[in-house]
Amino acid sequence: MNSRGGYVTTCIPVYDALDVVASGETFDRNTKVAGWDQTNLTLGLQYWFYKKCRVQLQYTRCLCGENISSKDYNWLQAQVQVAF
């Protein structure tokens, strides 16, 4: 079984401690059989409220092959990251 994938992410500062984050990733877990591919496209905002601490809100659109899901879907995520 052969697989193939890749991803790209960018973070663009827009104001003070606020960034726009965008990423795209694709993965085909079995290139010999159709329908095992998935692509995720994400767009979000992150705010750094302390030197190593941030809160992020992002929207993701998932484009799925028929063997992964019967339809494409969306999700909204929020996360807080704290580092010491």
Beta strands, then each sheet from edge to edge (+ up, - down):
strand 1: 4-15
strand 2: 18-28
strand 3: 37-50
strand 4: 53-64
strand 5: 73-82
sheet 1: 1+ 2- 3+ 4- 5+
end
